[in-house]
Amino acid sequence: MNDKINPSKQTHFKSFTLQTKTITPEQKAFSPKVEDLVDIVPQQRLSARSSFKQLAQSNKEQFPDKTYDNDDYLADLLKVLKVKSLVVGVGGAGNNIVSRLTELGFNSAETLNINTDAHDLYYSNSNNKFLLGKERCNGLGSGNNPYIGASAAEDDVDNLRKMLQADIVFILTGMGGGTGTGAAPIIAREAKKNNAMVVTLCSIPFKSEGNMRRQRAKMGLKNMAKFSDTLIPLPNDNLVQFLPKAPMLTCFKIMDEVLVKTISESVNLINNCGIVNIDFADIKKVFEKNGEYPSGLIGITESMGTDNDLINKSKLALHNPLLKPNTKKVDHCLVSVTGDHKLSLSKVDRIISTITKDIPDDAELKFGTSMDPNLAKKVKIMVLGRGPISPYVRTAVDSEVPDIPPIPI
């Protein structure tokens, strides 16, 4: 990639040196209460359910004696019920993942990249972009300071709320720096104010990156847990254990690819109807917040279709080595199986029975299947699970690290 900015698109900023501000004890002690979002925020967008009820009631009033529903009416209802998904990359790490999604031709949902760094944002790829804190950061980034990242987001909170109009918002970010750690929780908060379901996937720094960065990551996770329905941290250290001899760039690329596939398949699952269908109501059961530790499991694998490989890849999807979930805590599980038109019932049964054996007997499981002729002999397996709590989320929520209040201008 050419690092020289196209002069026709170059943005000029006033001379500015970003200083890392010292955080006072008063700021560290400041811990704002989580707002009751339902009570204080007016409805800016009718939910699909509310719109559906209004349309159904209007039809009932207009045709009180009607017994059956015709296709035109059902088509109107389907338009209302269409789920809008939004994928948001926050900070450098999140922007990279969304850019990769875009490069792969992802068009199942709108994408948005948000950053305080104008250079990174300029070279990222997404449907829409937004530079946070123009007056505060002057496009130079947050200087690894989450307090500045949070402040930049608060400066633009009204614009953020207008952008985050969706039924389900996927937030992709990295914890431990400035923009992702500080701004992502505020972005999640504003999405919740729009009644969106918020699913956050974030990377956790290596232990070798130092205690300060990991403490910042813990602060970010604690704040994200307040406003995320599902929060799935992906620790970089698990890559070291999984691929100890791989080059660092390869490890980062693998992590990005995992996130790309996870988001792509999750959105496709929401949007597409298969032969045996999983609908949005099923997905909501898995993703909706359940308790104070909003986490779960996601795993995606591809099998060559042989009996042994189907079993091994089914277990790999459930026991995602990048998450290391406790599958004995799963209380609700969705399994999506995708193959070509020759996908046999026996292969689907082998996948489902393998996963069923590794989750509790009383766990609720639903599976769906769909066709993709491009897979040829391959079989794609995706598992979503509710119940397992990430130790990173539990530690962060239970910790006494401070919240991240914005710094006054």
N, C-alpha and C positions, 0 to 999 in steps of 0.2 A: 504494500500500500504506500502511495506517495504521501509523505508527511507535509508537503508544501500545500498550504491552503490556497484554493482557487481565489484570486483577487476579487472576482465578481461576487463571491459569497462571503468574503472575509468581513468579520465584525470587529469594529474598533472599540477598545475600552480605554478609559482613562488610566493613567499611571497609578498603580495600586500595589502595595505590598501587603499580603495577608499575614497578619500577626496571629499567632496562636495565643488566645487570651487565657490568662490564669483564672481558673475556676475557684471562686471563693468558697469557704465553708458554708456560707449561707445558701449558695446555689446548690451545693452538694446535698444539703439537708432538705432542700425544697422538694417536696414530693406531691405534685398536684393530684387530686382525686380524679378517678376515671369518671367522665361525665355519663349521665344517664342519657344515652343517645336517643332513645325512643321518645322521651318526654320533651327534650329541649329543641329538637330539630324538626322543622316542618317538613312534610312530605314533598320532596322536589320531583319525584318520579313515581308514578303509580307502579306497584309491583305487578308482575305478570298475573298473579292470583287475583289482585284487586281489579285489574282491567278485565280479566275473564269474568268475574262476578258481575261487573257492571254491564258487560255486553250481554251476558246470559239473562240478567234481570230485564234489560231493555227489550230483548226479544220476547220475553215472557209477557211483558206489559203490552207490547204491540200486537202479539198474537196469543191471546189468553186461552183460546180453545185448541191450539195446535198440539198434536200428540207426538208427531215424528219430526226429526231435524233433517233438513235437506243439506246437500253438499255445499251450497253457497254459504250457508250459515256456519257449517263446520269449518270451511276454509277461512272465514273471518276469525273464528276462534283460534285456529292454528296460527294465524298471523300474530295474534295477541300473545300466544303462548311461546313464541320463539324466544329462546333464552339468549341474551346478549352477554358475550364473554369479552373481557378486556385483559390483555397481558401487559403488565407494566414492569419495565426494567428500571431499577433505581441505583444510581451510582455506576462506577466503572464496571464492576462485575455483572450487575444486572443488565447494563447496556450491551455488554458483549454477548450475553445469552440471547437477548431479543434480536440482536443483529444476526446471529447465527440462524435463528428461527426464520428470519426474513430471507436470508440467503438461500435457505432450503425450500423457499416457495410457500411458506406457511401463510394461508389466507383464511383459516377457519375462524379467526377472531381478529379484532382490531388490536394493534400493538402501539405502545407508547413508551418512549424513553425519556427519563427525567434525570437531570444531572446538574451539579453546580459548576462543572468543568466544561467550558464551551468547546474546547478542542476535542475532548472525548465525545461529546454529544454530536459535534459536526460530522465526525467520521463513523458514527453509529448508523445503523439502518433500522427504521421502524416506520409505521404509517404516520405517526405524529411524534414531535419532540417538544420538550419544554425545558428551558434553562431556569433553574431555581435561583432566587436571591440575587437578581442582577445588580441591585444597588449595594447589597452587602458584600457579595463575593466578586463582583465584576468579571464573572466568567472564569475565574482562576481556580475554582475548586474550594473545598472546605478545609484544606490543610490537615487532613486526618483528624479533625476536631468535630466530634458528633454534636457538640453544643452549637457550633456554627451551622452544621447540616440541619439541625432541628430549627434553628432560627431562620434559615433560608426558606424552609418549608412553611413556617408560620407566616413569613412575609407574603407568601403567595397562596395562602390557604383558600381564598375565595376562588382563584383560578383553578386550583386543584380540585375543589369540590365540583366545579362545572365539568372538568375532564373525566371524572370518575363515575360516569353515568352507565352502570352496567348491572346485570343480575349477579354475575360472579366475576371477581377481580383476582387474577393471579399476580402476585408480586414476587419478582425475582430480584435478589440482591445478595450482597456479601456483607457479613458482619465483621466489625473490627476496625473499619476506617471511619470516615467522617460523614459522607453523604448517605450511604446505605444505612449505617447505624443510627444516624440522627434523623434523617428525613423519612425513611421508610415507615416507621411507626405512625407518623403524622399522616402520611398518605393512606395507610391502612385505616386510620381513624376517620378520615374524610370519606373513604369508600363506605365504611359502616354507616356513616350519617346518611348516605344515599340508599341505605337498606340493601347493600350488596353483600353477598357472601365473599369473604376474603380468605384466600388460600395462599400462604407464603412459603416459598422455598428459598433457603439461604445457605450460603457456605459459611463454615466456621474455620478460623485460621489455624494453621499448624501450631503445635506447642513451641516449635523452634522459633516462631515469630515473636516470642516474648510475652511476658505476663501483662504488660500494658495493653497490647492489642487484644489479648484474650479477655481482659477485664472490660474493654470497650464492647467486645462482642457479647459478653454476658449482659451488659446494660441494654444493648440493642434487642437481644432476645426477650428480656423481661418486658420491655415496652411493646414489642411485637405481639407477645402473648395476650396483651390486653385487648387488642383489636383484630386478631386473626381468628377465624373459625378453625382453621387447621394451620399449624406451623411445623414445617418439616426442615430441621437443620441437617445439612450434609457436611460432616466434619472432614476437613482435608486430611487429618491424620489417618482416617480409615483408608484413604488412597495409599498411604505409605505401607500399611499392613497388607492391603490387597495387591498392590503392585510395587513391591519394595525396590526393584531394580530398574523400574521405568524412569526415563528422564522427566524432570519436573514439568517441562512444557507438555509432554505427553499426558501426565497426570491431570494437569489443568484442563487439557482438551477433553479428556475422558469425562471429567466432572461436568464440563459444559455440555457435552453430548448427552449425558444422563439427564440433565435438566431440560435440554431441548426436547428429547424424546418424551419425557414425562409430561411436559406442558402440551406438546402436540397431541399426544394420545388422549390426555385428559379432556382437551377441548373437543377432539373428534368424538369421543365417547358421549359428550353432552349433546353434540349437534346431530349425530347420525343415528338412524334407526337400523338395527340389524335384523337378522332372521329371528333370533331370540333377543328381545330388546331389553336394554338397560336404559331407563329414562332418568330425567333430571331429579325426580323425587327420590330415586334410589341413590343417586350421587349425593344429594343433600344429606341423607341419613349418615353417610360416611364423613362428609366434610364439615357439617354443622358443628359448632362449638359444643363440647360436652365436658363440663367441669373446668377447673382453673388451669389445667395443663393441656392446651389445645394441640395435640399432636396425633400422629397416626403413621401409617406406612403406605408407601407407593413402591411398586416394583414392576419393571418391564424387561422382558427377555424375548429372544427369538430362537425357536427350535428348528432343527432340520427335519423334524417330523418322525424320526424313528422312536420306537417305544422307550428305550432307555433315555434318549435325549429329551423326550417330552417330560418324563418324570424328573430328570435332573434340572431342566430349565423351569419347570413349575415350582420346584423347591427354591431355586435361585430367585425367582420373582417374589416369592413370599418372604424369604429370608434375605432380603436385600443387603448385601455385604457392606454397602455404603451407609446403611442406617443401623444395621444389627438390631432389628426390632425383637421384642419378646412376643412371639406369635401366640403364646399361650394366653395372652391378654386380649386377643382379638374378640370383639363381641359382635361385629358386623363386617362382612367381607363381600366385595364385589370382584368378580373375575370376568375379564373380557378376553375372548379367544377369537383371533382373526386368521383366516386362511383363504385359499382360493376356492373355486367352486367344487373341488374334489375333497374338501375337508370332511372327514368322516365323523360320524357320531361316536365311534369307539375312541377316536383321538381326543375329542372333547371330554368324553367320560373319564379317560385316563388322567387328563389334566385336573379336572374338578375333584376326582376321588383322591388324587395325590395331595391337593391343597386341603381338602376336608380332613384328612388324617392328621394334619399338622396344626389345626386350630381346635379350640375347645368344642366339645360335643354340642353345647348349647349356643354356639355362635350362629348367627343368622347369615346364611350365604346365598347370594344370587349370582347367576352367571348370564352372560350374553354372548352371542356370536355374530360375526359379520364377515362379509366377503371382500377380499382385495385381490384381484387377479394378478397384480404385480408381485405378490409374494411367492408365486410358483409353489414349490414344495415346502416352503417355510411356514411356520405357524407362530404368530405373535401372541404373547401372553402378557396381560396386564392385570395386576392385583392392587386393589385399594382396600385398606383395612382401617377400622376404627378401634381404639382401645389401647394399643401399645403407647406408652408415654416415653418420649425421648428423654434420656437422662440429662441432656443438655438443657432441654426446656424446663424440666423439674428443678434442676440446680439453679437456673436463672430466676425462675419465678420465686423460689424459696430464699434467694439470696437477699442481702441487704444493700446491694449496689444501688446508687441513687437513680432516680429518673433523669431524663435529659431535658431540663427546662431550657427554653430559648434564651439567648443573651440579648438584653435590650440593645437597640441600635445606639 
